[in-house]
Amino acid sequence: MTNQLLFYSDVVPLNRETHKNSKINVKPERYSAYRGANLVPALVDEFVAASAHLPLIFMPTAEAPAPCFLLGLRNGVNACIGADGKWNGDYIPAYLRRHPFILGEMPGSEPLVCVDKTHISEEEGEALFTGEGTETPVLIEMVRLTNDYFEASKRTEAFAKTLQSMGLLRSVNIDVKFEGGDTLGLHGILTIDEEKLAALSDEDFVKLRKEGYLPAIYGHMFSLANVERVRRLS
């Protein structure tokens, strides 16, 4: 399962003894590792905060539409990362902020904090544990973010399934023209259909309000104006 997750390749349980000397890179230039993905998962909790900075879209999957940040218009190119590896913008997706940590689920037991060992080392970075074996402030913050992400991902799944069940998503194409004259088309992207949203029954609209989904819905629609910003970066 973990091998199918974006940017994760060798996930192991975080262990106080095994990783007592491990360090993590927290430098601003660390984002070069994510340069190869123009789509990154998004959480429903992020929609409002991120809407002024990055486009939020949905991608079709077998189970439910997957909310994503559109970070570049060319396939496999994250336009929000500069040549120096720094993030080019004011909002960094939570998926990247919690990497390389993740919660692993095991049947019959509580979720376990895990880490992708290909992204930690004993040579350079901020220590995960002190010499006495206690968690450093860096690790405490990463574990908090990882736990928050886990809970928010469940809310995100429920949000996407609700949009799907109410028939609020439509497939759109994004056609762009770059300064050099070349053109590009993005197909199969899903967005919320404003007309269908306006045509909802009072009962369904109240359901969206009670679930707290309306700010995220309007944040998504507002965020699409940032496609032009990403085009200029691409």
C-alpha positions as CSV (number, residue, x, y, z in Angstrom):
1,M,0.0,0.0,0.0
2,T,2.7,2.5,1.0
3,N,4.5,2.0,-2.3
4,Q,1.5,3.4,-4.1
5,L,1.6,6.7,-2.1
6,L,3.1,9.7,-3.8
7,F,6.8,10.2,-2.7
8,Y,6.8,7.3,-0.3
9,S,9.0,4.3,-1.2
10,D,10.4,2.6,2.0
11,V,8.1,3.2,4.9
12,V,9.0,1.7,8.3
13,P,7.6,2.2,11.9
14,L,9.2,5.1,13.7
15,N,11.3,3.5,16.5
16,R,13.0,5.3,19.4
17,E,16.0,3.0,19.3
18,T,16.4,2.4,15.6
19,H,16.1,6.1,14.7
20,K,17.9,7.5,17.8
21,N,20.5,9.2,15.6
22,S,18.2,10.0,12.6
23,K,17.8,13.5,11.3
24,I,15.4,15.2,8.9
25,N,16.0,17.9,6.4
26,V,13.9,21.0,7.3
27,K,15.8,23.5,5.1
28,P,13.8,25.7,2.7
29,E,15.6,24.1,-0.2
30,R,14.2,20.6,0.7
31,Y,11.3,20.7,-1.8
32,S,13.4,19.6,-4.8
33,A,12.4,16.1,-4.0
34,Y,8.8,16.9,-5.0
35,R,9.6,18.5,-8.4
36,G,8.2,15.6,-10.4
37,A,4.6,15.9,-9.5
38,N,2.2,18.5,-10.7
39,L,-0.7,17.0,-8.7
40,V,-0.6,16.6,-4.9
41,P,-3.4,15.4,-2.7
42,A,-5.4,18.1,-0.9
43,L,-7.4,18.0,2.4
44,V,-10.9,19.5,2.7
45,D,-9.5,21.4,5.8
46,E,-7.1,23.2,3.4
47,F,-9.5,24.5,0.9
48,V,-10.2,27.9,2.5
49,A,-6.6,28.7,3.5
50,A,-5.2,27.6,0.2
51,S,-7.8,29.0,-2.1
52,A,-6.1,32.4,-2.5
53,H,-2.9,30.8,-3.6
54,L,-3.3,27.5,-5.5
55,P,-5.9,25.8,-7.7
56,L,-7.9,23.0,-6.1
57,I,-9.4,20.4,-8.4
58,F,-10.7,16.9,-8.2
59,M,-9.4,13.8,-10.1
60,P,-11.6,10.8,-10.8
61,T,-10.6,7.5,-9.0
62,A,-12.3,4.1,-8.7
63,E,-13.7,4.9,-5.2
64,A,-14.4,8.6,-5.0
65,P,-13.1,11.9,-6.6
66,A,-9.7,12.8,-5.1
67,P,-9.1,16.5,-4.2
68,C,-5.8,17.7,-5.5
69,F,-3.7,20.8,-5.8
70,L,-2.8,21.6,-9.4
71,L,0.8,22.7,-9.0
72,G,1.8,22.7,-12.7
73,L,0.2,22.4,-16.1
74,R,2.9,20.2,-17.6
75,N,2.6,16.6,-16.6
76,G,5.3,15.6,-14.0
77,V,6.5,19.2,-13.5
78,N,5.8,21.0,-10.2
79,A,6.0,24.7,-11.2
80,C,5.8,25.8,-7.6
81,I,9.3,24.7,-6.8
82,G,12.2,26.9,-7.9
83,A,15.6,25.8,-9.3
84,D,17.0,26.2,-5.8
85,G,14.5,23.7,-4.3
86,K,12.5,26.4,-2.4
87,W,8.8,26.6,-2.5
88,N,7.6,29.4,-4.8
89,G,4.5,30.7,-3.0
90,D,2.8,31.3,0.3
91,Y,0.9,28.0,0.8
92,I,2.6,24.6,1.0
93,P,0.2,21.6,0.9
94,A,-0.1,19.6,4.1
95,Y,0.8,16.4,2.2
96,L,4.3,17.8,1.6
97,R,4.6,19.4,5.1
98,R,4.0,16.1,6.9
99,H,6.3,14.0,4.5
100,P,8.2,11.8,5.1
101,F,6.0,10.8,8.0
102,I,2.7,8.9,7.7
103,L,0.3,6.9,9.9
104,G,0.3,3.2,9.2
105,E,-2.9,1.2,9.9
106,M,-2.7,-2.3,11.2
107,P,-5.8,-4.5,11.7
108,G,-6.6,-4.8,15.4
109,S,-4.3,-2.1,16.6
110,E,-4.0,1.7,16.8
111,P,-2.4,3.6,13.9
112,L,1.3,3.7,14.1
113,V,3.6,6.6,13.2
114,C,5.9,5.6,10.4
115,V,8.6,7.3,8.3
116,D,10.0,6.8,4.9
117,K,13.6,6.0,5.7
118,T,14.9,7.1,2.3
119,H,14.2,10.7,3.5
120,I,16.1,10.6,6.8
121,S,19.8,10.2,7.5
122,E,22.3,10.3,10.4
123,E,24.5,12.8,8.7
124,E,22.6,16.1,8.1
125,G,19.4,17.8,9.3
126,E,17.5,18.2,12.5
127,A,17.5,15.4,15.1
128,L,14.4,13.4,15.8
129,F,15.4,12.4,19.3
130,T,17.6,14.0,22.0
131,G,20.5,12.2,23.5
132,E,18.2,11.1,26.3
133,G,15.9,9.5,23.8
134,T,13.0,12.0,24.1
135,E,11.3,13.5,21.1
136,T,12.7,16.8,19.8
137,P,10.4,19.8,19.1
138,V,10.9,19.0,15.3
139,L,9.6,15.4,15.8
140,I,6.8,16.5,18.1
141,E,5.5,18.9,15.5
142,M,5.8,16.3,12.7
143,V,3.9,13.7,14.7
144,R,1.2,16.3,15.4
145,L,0.9,17.2,11.7
146,T,0.8,13.5,10.8
147,N,-2.0,12.7,13.2
148,D,-3.9,15.8,12.1
149,Y,-3.5,14.7,8.5
150,F,-4.8,11.3,9.2
151,E,-8.0,12.6,10.7
152,A,-8.5,15.3,8.0
153,S,-8.1,12.6,5.3
154,K,-11.2,10.8,6.6
155,R,-13.1,14.1,6.5
156,T,-11.9,14.7,3.0
157,E,-13.1,11.3,1.8
158,A,-16.5,11.9,3.3
159,F,-16.6,15.4,1.6
160,A,-15.7,14.0,-1.8
161,K,-18.3,11.2,-1.6
162,T,-21.0,13.7,-0.6
163,L,-20.2,15.8,-3.7
164,Q,-20.3,12.7,-5.9
165,S,-23.5,11.4,-4.4
166,M,-25.2,14.8,-5.0
167,G,-24.0,14.9,-8.6
168,L,-22.2,18.2,-8.0
169,L,-19.0,17.4,-10.0
170,R,-18.5,17.8,-13.7
171,S,-15.6,17.0,-16.1
172,V,-13.8,19.9,-17.6
173,N,-10.9,20.6,-19.9
174,I,-8.3,23.3,-19.3
175,D,-6.6,24.6,-22.4
176,V,-3.7,26.9,-21.9
177,K,-1.3,28.8,-24.2
178,F,2.2,29.6,-23.0
179,E,4.3,32.7,-23.8
180,G,6.4,30.7,-26.3
181,G,3.2,29.9,-28.3
182,D,2.9,26.2,-27.5
183,T,-0.5,25.0,-26.2
184,L,-1.5,22.3,-23.7
185,G,-4.8,20.7,-22.7
186,L,-5.6,19.1,-19.4
187,H,-8.5,16.7,-19.7
188,G,-10.6,14.7,-17.2
189,I,-10.4,17.2,-14.4
190,L,-13.4,17.5,-12.1
191,T,-14.8,20.7,-10.7
192,I,-17.9,21.6,-8.8
193,D,-20.7,22.7,-11.2
194,E,-22.1,26.0,-10.0
195,E,-25.4,25.5,-11.7
196,K,-26.0,22.1,-10.1
197,L,-25.0,23.6,-6.7
198,A,-27.6,26.4,-7.2
199,A,-30.2,23.8,-8.2
200,L,-29.8,21.7,-5.1
201,S,-32.9,21.0,-3.0
202,D,-33.2,22.9,0.3
203,E,-32.7,19.6,2.1
204,D,-29.4,18.8,0.3
205,F,-28.1,22.4,0.7
206,V,-28.8,22.4,4.4
207,K,-27.0,19.0,4.6
208,L,-23.9,20.7,3.1
209,R,-24.1,23.5,5.5
210,K,-24.5,21.3,8.6
211,E,-21.6,19.2,7.5
212,G,-19.5,22.3,7.3
213,Y,-18.7,21.8,3.6
214,L,-19.9,25.1,2.2
215,P,-16.7,27.1,2.9
216,A,-14.6,24.4,1.2
217,I,-17.0,24.4,-1.8
218,Y,-16.7,28.1,-2.3
219,G,-13.0,28.0,-1.6
220,H,-12.6,25.4,-4.4
221,M,-14.5,27.6,-6.9
222,F,-12.5,30.7,-5.9
223,S,-9.2,28.8,-6.2
224,L,-9.7,28.1,-9.9
225,A,-8.7,31.7,-10.6
226,N,-5.1,30.6,-9.6
227,V,-4.8,28.4,-12.7
228,E,-3.5,31.5,-14.5
229,R,-0.8,32.0,-11.8
230,V,0.3,28.4,-12.3
231,R,0.3,28.9,-16.0
232,R,2.8,31.8,-15.6
233,L,5.0,29.6,-13.5
234,S,4.9,26.6,-15.8
